[in-house]
């Protein structure tokens, strides 16, 4: 093992919780059963690391093999780091017939043409997701496996999820993805979060959402032991309507666990008594950020309990309707109402 492989293994062992390390090594299948039994997982992380280094040296494993171990752990624990979403646009006629083998060959080929010294590993997960691990190098340096980029793409869908991408590598990755998926372009989807499963479920509508009805009926009692007579008064009807409108805006059941929603505001100052501020050419700018362990659940609770007014403002319901959590809102004209616009078309 060279120094880069040893450093990657040391960092990986520190990163993986001890109770998960044994199962991760079993899935790796690079060590024999006898070698795995040699490692005592009841000891300190430092001792475990030294024992793993010894058996990996015995197996003559390289940094490529250690990268496979990291990939197994990341795939099994995707809700870490910060994930950003991109959307492929203008699909070519044969984009929906793209198969995994073709995608792998074309992606590696295009990326290698754009950037020298890159190490790419592609693996298909059981849920049909294609996972890509990229270690970037420079013209005169080998790929840095300690700062790898992870990409997740579901073939035949326009969505791509990326983590650990540096700004200097962003144009290269997006161009390689556009070409290998047979699309004409790719754009920022303005959706990010620490939980990959949450942003994936939101974009792919993998949660229980409710469609508005023209003639809504009162919400059924959740507790069937309570008499239906309780909903005949005005207060119960208002509560039922709030629950219905909250469900239409954010969905029912378990919701994707987004942690934040960000609104960038650009508005004009309006006050006839303050001509200096009113006559400013440049708009006033500020950022409003909502944070919660589950922002959609919190907003739904506020709407259903009456803390927030209903019907839910489009500023909030657009999180689920448009599948994003970053917005730019402009209000520059004196008599114009606020207009929501995307940061990128």
NUSE-281667 format. One record per residue: residue number from 1; x, y, z of N, C-alpha, C in turn; residue in one letter. Coordinates in steps of 0.1 Angstrom, whole numbers. Example, Ala and Ser with C-alpha at 12.3 -4.5 7.8 and 13.67 -1.06 7.14 Angstrom:
! residues 2
1 132 -57 78 123 -45 78 132 -33 78 A
2 128 -22 71 137 -11 71 129 0 79 S
//
This chain:
! residues 345
1 8 -12 0 0 0 0 9 12 0 X
2 5 22 -8 13 35 -8 7 44 2 X
3 13 56 4 9 65 14 -5 70 12 X
4 -9 72 0 -23 77 -3 -33 67 2 X
5 -31 54 -1 -40 44 3 -41 43 19 X
6 -29 44 25 -29 44 40 -37 55 46 X
7 -35 67 41 -41 79 46 -57 78 44 X
8 -61 73 32 -75 72 30 -81 61 39 X
9 -74 50 42 -80 40 51 -80 45 65 X
10 -70 52 69 -70 58 83 -82 68 85 X
11 -84 76 75 -95 86 76 -108 79 76 X
12 -109 69 68 -122 62 66 -126 54 79 X
13 -116 48 85 -119 41 98 -123 50 109 X
14 -117 62 109 -121 72 119 -135 77 116 X
15 -139 77 103 -152 82 99 -164 72 102 X
16 -161 60 100 -172 49 101 -173 46 116 X
17 -186 47 121 -188 43 135 -184 28 137 X
18 -179 25 149 -173 12 152 -184 1 150 X
19 -196 4 154 -207 -6 153 -211 -9 138 X
20 -207 -1 129 -210 -3 115 -198 -8 107 X
21 -186 -8 113 -174 -11 106 -173 -26 101 X
22 -178 -35 110 -177 -49 107 -186 -52 94 X
23 -199 -47 94 -208 -49 83 -202 -43 70 X
24 -196 -31 71 -191 -25 59 -179 -33 54 X
25 -171 -39 62 -160 -47 57 -165 -60 51 X
26 -176 -65 57 -182 -78 51 -187 -75 37 X
27 -193 -63 35 -198 -60 21 -187 -57 11 X
28 -175 -53 17 -164 -50 8 -158 -62 1 X
29 -157 -73 9 -153 -86 3 -139 -86 -2 X
30 -130 -77 3 -116 -77 -1 -107 -85 9 X
31 -113 -87 21 -106 -95 31 -112 -108 33 X
32 -104 -118 36 -109 -132 39 -116 -132 52 X
33 -123 -142 55 -130 -143 68 -120 -144 79 X
34 -109 -151 77 -99 -152 87 -92 -138 90 X
35 -90 -130 79 -84 -117 81 -94 -108 89 X
36 -107 -109 86 -117 -101 93 -118 -105 107 X
37 -116 -118 110 -117 -122 124 -104 -117 132 X
38 -94 -114 125 -82 -110 131 -84 -96 137 X
39 -93 -88 132 -95 -74 137 -105 -75 149 X
40 -100 -69 160 -108 -69 172 -115 -55 173 X
41 -128 -56 170 -136 -43 170 -140 -38 183 X
42 -136 -44 194 -138 -39 207 -127 -30 212 X
43 -116 -29 204 -105 -21 208 -107 -6 203 X
44 -97 2 206 -98 16 202 -97 17 187 X
45 -101 29 181 -101 31 167 -86 31 162 X
46 -77 36 170 -63 35 166 -58 21 164 X
47 -61 12 174 -57 -2 173 -64 -9 161 X
48 -77 -6 159 -84 -12 148 -77 -8 134 X
49 -74 5 134 -67 10 122 -54 3 119 X
50 -46 1 129 -33 -6 127 -35 -20 123 X
51 -45 -27 128 -48 -41 124 -53 -41 110 X
52 -61 -32 106 -66 -31 92 -55 -28 82 X
53 -46 -19 86 -35 -16 78 -26 -28 75 X
54 -25 -36 86 -16 -48 85 -22 -58 75 X
55 -35 -61 76 -42 -71 68 -43 -66 53 X
56 -45 -53 52 -45 -47 38 -32 -47 31 X
57 -21 -45 39 -8 -47 34 -5 -61 30 X
58 -10 -71 38 -9 -85 34 -16 -88 21 X
59 -27 -82 19 -35 -84 7 -30 -76 -5 X
60 -21 -67 -2 -15 -58 -13 -26 -50 -20 X
61 -34 -44 -11 -45 -36 -16 -40 -22 -20 X
62 -46 -16 -30 -42 -3 -35 -53 8 -31 X
63 -50 20 -34 -60 31 -31 -73 29 -38 X
64 -72 22 -50 -84 19 -57 -94 10 -49 X
65 -88 0 -42 -96 -9 -34 -101 -1 -21 X
66 -93 7 -15 -98 15 -4 -109 24 -8 X
67 -108 30 -20 -119 39 -25 -132 31 -26 X
68 -131 18 -30 -143 10 -30 -150 9 -16 X
69 -142 7 -6 -147 6 8 -154 19 11 X
70 -148 30 8 -155 43 11 -168 44 4 X
71 -168 40 -9 -180 41 -17 -192 32 -11 X
72 -188 21 -6 -198 12 1 -204 19 13 X
73 -196 26 21 -201 32 33 -210 44 29 X
74 -205 52 19 -213 64 15 -227 60 9 X
75 -227 50 1 -239 45 -5 -249 41 6 X
76 -244 34 16 -252 29 27 -256 40 37 X
77 -249 51 36 -252 63 46 -252 76 38 X
78 -262 78 29 -262 89 20 -266 103 26 X
79 -271 102 38 -276 115 44 -265 122 52 X
80 -254 124 45 -242 131 51 -237 141 42 X
81 -230 151 47 -225 162 38 -236 171 33 X
82 -233 178 22 -243 187 16 -245 183 1 X
83 -257 180 -2 -260 176 -16 -267 187 -23 X
84 -263 189 -36 -268 199 -45 -275 192 -57 X
85 -285 198 -62 -293 192 -73 -292 199 -86 X
86 -290 192 -96 -290 198 -110 -300 190 -118 X
87 -305 197 -129 -316 192 -137 -311 192 -152 X
88 -311 181 -158 -308 180 -172 -320 185 -181 X
89 -317 192 -191 -327 198 -200 -325 195 -214 X
90 -336 196 -222 -335 194 -237 -329 180 -240 X
91 -336 169 -236 -332 156 -239 -332 153 -254 X
92 -322 146 -259 -322 141 -273 -332 130 -275 X
93 -334 126 -287 -345 116 -290 -341 102 -284 X
94 -329 99 -283 -325 86 -278 -321 86 -263 X
95 -324 97 -256 -319 98 -242 -326 88 -233 X
96 -339 84 -236 -346 75 -227 -342 60 -230 X
97 -334 58 -240 -330 44 -243 -316 42 -238 X
98 -310 51 -231 -296 50 -226 -295 39 -215 X
99 -286 30 -217 -283 20 -207 -271 22 -199 X
100 -270 15 -188 -259 17 -178 -245 15 -185 X
101 -243 5 -193 -230 2 -199 -226 14 -208 X
102 -236 19 -216 -233 30 -225 -229 43 -216 X
103 -237 45 -206 -235 57 -198 -221 57 -191 X
104 -217 45 -186 -204 44 -179 -193 47 -189 X
105 -194 41 -201 -183 42 -210 -182 57 -215 X
106 -193 63 -218 -193 77 -223 -189 87 -212 X
107 -194 85 -200 -190 94 -189 -175 94 -187 X
108 -170 82 -185 -155 81 -183 -147 87 -195 X
109 -152 84 -207 -145 89 -218 -145 105 -219 X
110 -157 110 -217 -159 125 -218 -151 132 -207 X
111 -152 127 -195 -145 133 -184 -130 132 -185 X
112 -125 121 -190 -110 120 -193 -105 129 -203 X
113 -114 132 -213 -110 142 -224 -109 156 -218 X
114 -118 159 -208 -119 172 -203 -108 175 -192 X
115 -104 164 -185 -95 165 -174 -86 153 -173 X
116 -73 156 -172 -64 146 -170 -63 142 -155 X
117 -58 130 -153 -56 125 -139 -69 125 -131 X
118 -79 118 -135 -91 116 -127 -93 102 -126 X
119 -98 98 -114 -101 84 -111 -116 83 -109 X
120 -123 75 -117 -138 74 -117 -142 60 -114 X
121 -151 58 -104 -157 45 -101 -172 47 -102 X
122 -178 38 -109 -193 39 -111 -199 26 -106 X
123 -210 27 -98 -216 15 -92 -231 17 -92 X
124 -239 7 -96 -253 8 -96 -259 2 -83 X
125 -267 10 -77 -273 6 -64 -285 -2 -66 X
126 -290 -8 -56 -302 -17 -57 -315 -9 -60 X
127 -315 4 -57 -327 12 -60 -326 19 -74 X
128 -317 13 -83 -316 18 -96 -308 31 -97 X
129 -303 36 -86 -294 48 -87 -280 44 -91 X
130 -275 53 -100 -261 51 -105 -252 61 -96 X
131 -243 55 -89 -234 62 -80 -221 64 -87 X
132 -215 76 -87 -202 79 -93 -193 85 -82 X
133 -181 80 -81 -171 86 -72 -160 91 -81 X
134 -156 104 -79 -146 110 -88 -135 116 -79 X
135 -123 111 -81 -111 117 -74 -104 126 -84 X
136 -103 139 -82 -97 148 -91 -82 150 -89 X
137 -75 150 -100 -61 154 -100 -58 166 -108 X
138 -46 170 -108 -41 182 -116 -32 177 -127 X
139 -27 186 -135 -19 182 -146 -6 174 -142 X
140 -1 178 -130 12 172 -126 10 164 -112 X
141 -2 161 -109 -5 154 -96 -15 143 -98 X
142 -14 133 -90 -23 122 -91 -37 125 -85 X
143 -47 118 -87 -60 121 -81 -60 121 -66 X
144 -67 131 -60 -67 132 -46 -80 125 -41 X
145 -77 113 -36 -89 105 -31 -94 109 -17 X
146 -87 118 -11 -92 123 2 -103 133 0 X
147 -105 139 -12 -115 149 -14 -123 145 -27 X
148 -130 134 -26 -137 129 -37 -150 135 -39 X
149 -155 136 -51 -169 141 -54 -178 129 -57 X
150 -190 130 -51 -200 119 -53 -211 125 -62 X
151 -215 116 -71 -227 120 -80 -236 109 -80 X
152 -249 112 -79 -260 102 -80 -270 106 -91 X
153 -272 96 -100 -281 99 -111 -290 87 -113 X
154 -303 89 -115 -312 79 -119 -314 80 -134 X
155 -310 69 -141 -311 69 -156 -326 71 -160 X
156 -328 78 -171 -341 81 -176 -349 91 -168 X
157 -342 98 -159 -347 109 -151 -338 121 -154 X
158 -343 134 -152 -334 145 -155 -326 150 -143 X
159 -327 143 -131 -321 148 -119 -308 142 -116 X
160 -299 151 -111 -285 147 -107 -282 153 -94 X
161 -277 145 -84 -274 149 -71 -259 149 -69 X
162 -253 159 -64 -238 161 -63 -234 165 -49 X
163 -223 159 -44 -218 163 -31 -202 164 -33 X
164 -197 173 -26 -182 175 -25 -176 180 -38 X
165 -183 188 -45 -178 194 -58 -172 207 -56 X
166 -160 209 -61 -153 222 -60 -158 230 -72 X
167 -157 244 -71 -162 252 -82 -154 251 -94 X
168 -141 248 -93 -132 247 -105 -135 234 -113 X
169 -141 224 -106 -145 211 -113 -159 211 -118 X
170 -167 221 -114 -181 221 -117 -184 221 -132 X
171 -178 230 -140 -181 230 -154 -177 217 -161 X
172 -166 211 -157 -161 198 -163 -171 187 -160 X
173 -176 186 -148 -185 175 -144 -199 177 -152 X
174 -204 189 -152 -217 192 -158 -216 189 -173 X
175 -205 193 -179 -204 190 -194 -203 175 -196 X
176 -196 168 -188 -195 153 -190 -209 146 -188 X
177 -216 151 -178 -229 146 -175 -239 149 -187 X
178 -238 161 -192 -247 165 -203 -245 156 -215 X
179 -232 154 -219 -229 146 -231 -232 131 -229 X
180 -229 126 -217 -231 111 -215 -245 108 -213 X
181 -254 117 -209 -268 114 -207 -276 118 -220 X
182 -270 123 -230 -276 127 -243 -287 138 -240 X
183 -282 149 -234 -290 161 -232 -283 173 -238 X
184 -290 184 -240 -284 196 -246 -279 205 -235 X
185 -283 204 -223 -279 213 -212 -282 208 -199 X
186 -277 215 -188 -280 212 -175 -280 225 -167 X
187 -289 225 -157 -291 238 -149 -292 234 -134 X
188 -289 244 -126 -290 243 -111 -305 242 -108 X
189 -309 232 -100 -323 230 -96 -327 238 -84 X
190 -317 245 -78 -320 253 -66 -326 245 -55 X
191 -321 233 -53 -325 225 -42 -313 218 -36 X
192 -311 220 -23 -300 214 -16 -303 210 -2 X
193 -296 201 4 -298 197 17 -288 186 22 X
194 -288 183 35 -279 173 40 -284 159 38 X
195 -297 157 35 -303 144 34 -306 141 19 X
196 -298 133 13 -300 130 -1 -314 123 -3 X
197 -319 115 6 -332 108 4 -343 119 4 X
198 -341 129 12 -352 139 13 -354 147 0 X
199 -342 152 -5 -343 160 -18 -347 151 -30 X
200 -343 138 -29 -347 129 -40 -362 127 -39 X
201 -367 124 -27 -382 121 -26 -390 133 -30 X
202 -385 145 -27 -393 157 -30 -393 159 -45 X
203 -382 157 -52 -382 159 -67 -390 149 -74 X
204 -389 136 -69 -395 125 -76 -409 122 -71 X
205 -414 131 -62 -427 129 -57 -430 116 -50 X
206 -419 112 -43 -420 99 -36 -425 101 -21 X
207 -436 108 -20 -443 110 -7 -458 113 -10 X
208 -466 112 0 -480 113 -1 -485 128 -3 X
209 -487 132 -15 -491 146 -17 -506 146 -21 X
210 -513 158 -18 -527 159 -20 -530 169 -31 X
211 -540 166 -39 -543 175 -50 -555 183 -46 X
212 -555 197 -48 -567 205 -44 -580 201 -51 X
213 -591 202 -44 -604 199 -50 -613 211 -50 X
214 -622 212 -60 -630 223 -62 -641 224 -51 X
215 -646 212 -47 -656 211 -37 -650 203 -25 X
216 -643 209 -16 -636 202 -5 -646 197 5 X
217 -643 185 10 -652 180 21 -644 181 34 X
218 -651 182 45 -644 183 58 -635 172 61 X
219 -624 174 68 -614 164 71 -621 154 80 X
220 -619 141 77 -624 130 85 -617 130 99 X
221 -625 126 109 -619 126 122 -608 115 123 X
222 -596 119 128 -586 109 129 -589 99 141 X
223 -595 103 151 -599 95 162 -614 91 160 X
224 -616 78 155 -629 74 152 -639 73 164 X
225 -633 73 176 -641 72 188 -648 85 191 X
226 -643 96 185 -649 109 188 -661 111 179 X
227 -672 116 184 -684 118 177 -683 127 165 X
228 -689 124 154 -689 133 143 -696 146 146 X
229 -704 147 156 -711 159 160 -701 170 163 X
230 -689 167 167 -679 177 171 -675 186 160 X
231 -676 181 147 -672 189 136 -682 198 130 X
232 -694 198 137 -705 206 131 -704 221 135 X
233 -696 224 145 -695 238 149 -685 245 140 X
234 -686 258 141 -677 266 132 -663 264 134 X
235 -659 263 147 -644 261 150 -639 249 144 X
236 -646 238 144 -642 225 139 -641 226 123 X
237 -650 233 117 -650 234 103 -637 242 98 X
238 -634 253 106 -622 260 103 -610 252 104 X
239 -610 244 115 -598 235 117 -597 225 106 X
240 -608 219 102 -608 209 91 -603 216 78 X
241 -607 228 75 -602 235 63 -587 238 64 X
242 -583 242 76 -568 244 77 -560 231 74 X
243 -565 220 80 -558 208 77 -558 204 63 X
244 -569 206 56 -570 203 42 -561 211 34 X
245 -561 224 36 -552 233 28 -537 231 31 X
246 -534 227 44 -520 224 47 -516 211 40 X
247 -525 202 39 -522 189 32 -520 192 17 X
248 -529 201 11 -528 204 -3 -514 211 -6 X
249 -510 219 3 -497 226 1 -485 218 3 X
250 -485 209 13 -473 202 17 -474 187 16 X
251 -486 182 15 -487 167 14 -491 161 28 X
252 -495 149 28 -499 142 40 -489 131 43 X
253 -490 125 55 -481 114 59 -467 120 61 X
254 -457 111 60 -443 115 62 -438 123 50 X
255 -431 134 54 -427 144 44 -411 143 43 X
256 -406 146 31 -391 147 30 -385 157 40 X
257 -374 152 46 -369 160 57 -359 170 52 X
258 -364 181 46 -355 192 42 -352 200 55 X
259 -340 205 56 -336 213 68 -338 228 66 X
260 -340 233 54 -340 248 53 -347 252 40 X
261 -351 265 40 -356 271 28 -351 286 28 X
262 -345 290 17 -339 303 17 -346 312 6 X
263 -349 324 10 -355 334 2 -346 346 1 X
264 -341 350 -11 -333 362 -13 -343 373 -18 X
265 -344 383 -10 -354 394 -13 -347 406 -19 X
266 -352 412 -29 -348 424 -35 -360 433 -37 X
267 -361 444 -29 -373 453 -29 -369 467 -29 X
268 -379 476 -32 -377 490 -31 -382 495 -17 X
269 -375 506 -13 -379 512 0 -390 522 -3 X
270 -401 521 5 -413 529 2 -416 537 15 X
271 -414 550 15 -417 558 26 -417 573 22 X
272 -428 579 20 -429 593 15 -421 603 24 X
273 -419 599 36 -413 608 46 -397 607 45 X
274 -393 597 38 -378 595 36 -375 594 22 X
275 -373 606 16 -370 607 1 -356 601 -2 X
276 -347 602 7 -333 597 4 -333 582 2 X
277 -340 575 10 -341 560 8 -351 556 -3 X
278 -361 564 -5 -371 561 -15 -366 562 -29 X
279 -357 572 -31 -352 575 -44 -339 568 -48 X
280 -335 558 -39 -324 550 -42 -326 542 -54 X
281 -316 541 -63 -317 533 -75 -315 518 -72 X
282 -306 515 -63 -303 501 -60 -314 496 -50 X
283 -319 484 -53 -329 478 -44 -322 474 -30 X
284 -331 473 -20 -327 468 -7 -326 453 -8 X
285 -316 447 -3 -314 432 -4 -313 426 10 X
286 -320 415 12 -318 407 24 -321 393 21 X
287 -318 384 31 -320 370 29 -328 365 41 X
288 -338 357 38 -347 351 49 -345 336 48 X
289 -341 330 59 -339 316 60 -347 309 70 X
290 -355 299 66 -362 291 76 -355 278 78 X
291 -352 274 91 -345 262 94 -352 254 104 X
292 -352 241 102 -358 231 111 -353 217 107 X
293 -354 208 117 -350 194 113 -359 189 102 X
294 -371 193 100 -380 190 89 -388 202 86 X
295 -384 211 77 -390 224 74 -404 222 69 X
296 -406 211 60 -420 209 55 -430 205 66 X
297 -425 197 75 -434 193 86 -437 205 95 X
298 -427 213 97 -430 225 106 -439 235 99 X
299 -438 237 86 -447 246 79 -461 240 78 X
300 -462 227 76 -475 221 76 -482 222 90 X
301 -474 221 100 -480 222 114 -485 236 116 X
302 -477 246 112 -481 260 114 -494 263 107 X
303 -495 258 94 -507 261 87 -519 253 92 X
304 -518 241 97 -529 233 101 -534 237 115 X
305 -525 243 123 -529 248 137 -533 262 137 X
306 -531 269 126 -535 283 126 -524 293 129 X
307 -512 288 132 -501 297 135 -498 306 122 X
308 -499 299 111 -497 306 98 -511 307 91 X
309 -513 317 84 -526 319 77 -528 309 66 X
310 -540 306 63 -544 298 51 -553 305 42 X
311 -554 303 29 -545 293 22 -530 297 23 X
312 -522 287 21 -508 289 23 -502 297 11 X
313 -494 307 15 -488 316 5 -480 308 -5 X
314 -480 312 -18 -472 305 -28 -457 306 -25 X
315 -452 315 -16 -438 316 -13 -434 303 -5 X
316 -443 297 2 -440 285 10 -444 272 2 X
317 -456 273 -4 -461 261 -11 -452 257 -23 X
318 -445 267 -28 -436 265 -40 -425 255 -37 X
319 -422 253 -24 -411 244 -20 -415 230 -26 X
320 -427 226 -24 -431 212 -29 -436 213 -43 X
321 -443 224 -47 -448 225 -61 -437 226 -71 X
322 -426 233 -68 -415 235 -77 -403 227 -74 X
323 -403 220 -62 -392 211 -59 -379 218 -57 X
324 -379 229 -49 -367 236 -46 -368 243 -33 X
325 -356 247 -27 -357 254 -14 -348 267 -15 X
326 -345 272 -27 -338 285 -28 -346 293 -38 X
327 -350 306 -34 -358 314 -43 -352 328 -43 X
328 -354 335 -54 -351 350 -55 -364 357 -57 X
329 -368 366 -48 -380 374 -49 -377 388 -52 X
330 -382 394 -63 -380 408 -66 -393 416 -65 X
331 -391 428 -61 -403 437 -59 -397 451 -61 X
332 -393 454 -73 -386 467 -76 -395 478 -80 X
333 -407 475 -86 -416 485 -90 -424 490 -79 X
334 -427 504 -78 -434 509 -67 -448 503 -65 X
335 -455 500 -76 -468 495 -74 -470 480 -78 X
336 -459 474 -80 -459 460 -84 -460 451 -72 X
337 -466 439 -74 -466 430 -63 -454 421 -64 X
338 -451 414 -54 -439 406 -53 -440 395 -64 X
339 -429 393 -71 -428 383 -81 -417 373 -78 X
340 -421 361 -78 -411 350 -76 -404 346 -89 X
341 -391 345 -89 -384 341 -101 -373 331 -97 X
342 -369 323 -106 -359 314 -104 -345 320 -106 X
343 -336 315 -99 -322 321 -100 -316 317 -114 X
344 -321 306 -119 -316 301 -132 -328 295 -139 X
345 -329 298 -152 -340 292 -160 -335 279 -166 X
//
